[in-house]
Amino acid sequence: KFLPPNMGALQKESGEMPALPPSLNRTGASYVVSAKICVARTGAVESVTVVQRADSLLDDDVVRAVKGWHYRPLMADNIAVPFCYFGRFEFTSH
């Protein structure tokens, strides 16, 4: 089941947001990473596929962070179903 981005994000229960690596923290720099996030029936992240890349360091950090997230199971007719959605991560240096 494919969910709109806001619905997928609302299912998230726990997990740290990815951070901007210090080596990319240059004044005025901004990066966007988009990833397809697929979640198992249990709420564990099954896969993370980067579809819009920014920098390999940042892309890897996004994948690593998201793999540690946990979601509420998505229920359909009282049965937990797996789902996917696109997550967008924006980073801006100050």
VODO-699426 format. One record per residue (C-alpha): x, y, z; residue number from 1. Coordinates in steps of 0.05 Angstrom, whole numbers, padded with zeros to 5 digits. Layout:
<atoms>
X X	Y Y	Z Z	pos NUM
...
</atoms>
This chain:
<atoms>
X 00000	Y 00000	Z 00000	pos 1
X 00029	Y 00067	Z -00020	pos 2
X 00012	Y 00126	Z 00026	pos 3
X 00016	Y 00201	Z 00013	pos 4
X 00079	Y 00229	Z 00047	pos 5
X 00042	Y 00264	Z 00103	pos 6
X 00003	Y 00200	Z 00121	pos 7
X 00065	Y 00157	Z 00122	pos 8
X 00102	Y 00207	Z 00166	pos 9
X 00043	Y 00208	Z 00215	pos 10
X 00052	Y 00133	Z 00228	pos 11
X 00122	Y 00145	Z 00255	pos 12
X 00129	Y 00129	Z 00329	pos 13
X 00203	Y 00136	Z 00343	pos 14
X 00271	Y 00149	Z 00313	pos 15
X 00322	Y 00204	Z 00306	pos 16
X 00323	Y 00252	Z 00247	pos 17
X 00385	Y 00249	Z 00204	pos 18
X 00436	Y 00304	Z 00217	pos 19
X 00477	Y 00346	Z 00169	pos 20
X 00548	Y 00319	Z 00170	pos 21
X 00597	Y 00372	Z 00195	pos 22
X 00638	Y 00368	Z 00130	pos 23
X 00576	Y 00393	Z 00091	pos 24
X 00559	Y 00449	Z 00139	pos 25
X 00580	Y 00507	Z 00095	pos 26
X 00546	Y 00575	Z 00101	pos 27
X 00486	Y 00580	Z 00056	pos 28
X 00489	Y 00508	Z 00031	pos 29
X 00424	Y 00470	Z 00026	pos 30
X 00411	Y 00398	Z 00008	pos 31
X 00348	Y 00356	Z -00006	pos 32
X 00346	Y 00281	Z -00001	pos 33
X 00283	Y 00242	Z -00021	pos 34
X 00275	Y 00169	Z -00003	pos 35
X 00224	Y 00115	Z -00013	pos 36
X 00211	Y 00086	Z 00056	pos 37
X 00178	Y 00018	Z 00062	pos 38
X 00151	Y -00007	Z 00128	pos 39
X 00135	Y -00079	Z 00148	pos 40
X 00070	Y -00102	Z 00182	pos 41
X 00107	Y -00099	Z 00248	pos 42
X 00124	Y -00025	Z 00240	pos 43
X 00198	Y -00038	Z 00227	pos 44
X 00231	Y -00004	Z 00168	pos 45
X 00240	Y -00056	Z 00114	pos 46
X 00277	Y -00015	Z 00062	pos 47
X 00301	Y 00056	Z 00047	pos 48
X 00316	Y 00074	Z -00026	pos 49
X 00345	Y 00143	Z -00040	pos 50
X 00310	Y 00171	Z -00102	pos 51
X 00337	Y 00243	Z -00100	pos 52
X 00410	Y 00246	Z -00079	pos 53
X 00447	Y 00305	Z -00048	pos 54
X 00516	Y 00281	Z -00026	pos 55
X 00538	Y 00209	Z -00013	pos 56
X 00554	Y 00225	Z 00061	pos 57
X 00485	Y 00256	Z 00072	pos 58
X 00449	Y 00202	Z 00031	pos 59
X 00482	Y 00148	Z 00075	pos 60
X 00464	Y 00185	Z 00139	pos 61
X 00391	Y 00190	Z 00117	pos 62
X 00388	Y 00115	Z 00102	pos 63
X 00422	Y 00097	Z 00168	pos 64
X 00376	Y 00142	Z 00210	pos 65
X 00311	Y 00120	Z 00176	pos 66
X 00328	Y 00046	Z 00183	pos 67
X 00326	Y 00057	Z 00258	pos 68
X 00256	Y 00088	Z 00257	pos 69
X 00194	Y 00051	Z 00282	pos 70
X 00122	Y 00061	Z 00259	pos 71
X 00053	Y 00044	Z 00285	pos 72
X 00026	Y -00014	Z 00244	pos 73
X -00021	Y 00010	Z 00190	pos 74
X -00088	Y -00024	Z 00199	pos 75
X -00136	Y -00042	Z 00142	pos 76
X -00197	Y -00082	Z 00162	pos 77
X -00165	Y -00098	Z 00229	pos 78
X -00103	Y -00128	Z 00195	pos 79
X -00034	Y -00096	Z 00197	pos 80
X -00010	Y -00082	Z 00126	pos 81
X 00058	Y -00062	Z 00100	pos 82
X 00064	Y 00007	Z 00068	pos 83
X 00112	Y 00053	Z 00032	pos 84
X 00116	Y 00128	Z 00024	pos 85
X 00165	Y 00181	Z 00000	pos 86
X 00201	Y 00220	Z 00054	pos 87
X 00234	Y 00287	Z 00039	pos 88
X 00292	Y 00311	Z 00081	pos 89
X 00316	Y 00384	Z 00075	pos 90
X 00381	Y 00408	Z 00105	pos 91
X 00404	Y 00480	Z 00108	pos 92
X 00470	Y 00506	Z 00135	pos 93
X 00472	Y 00569	Z 00177	pos 94
</atoms>
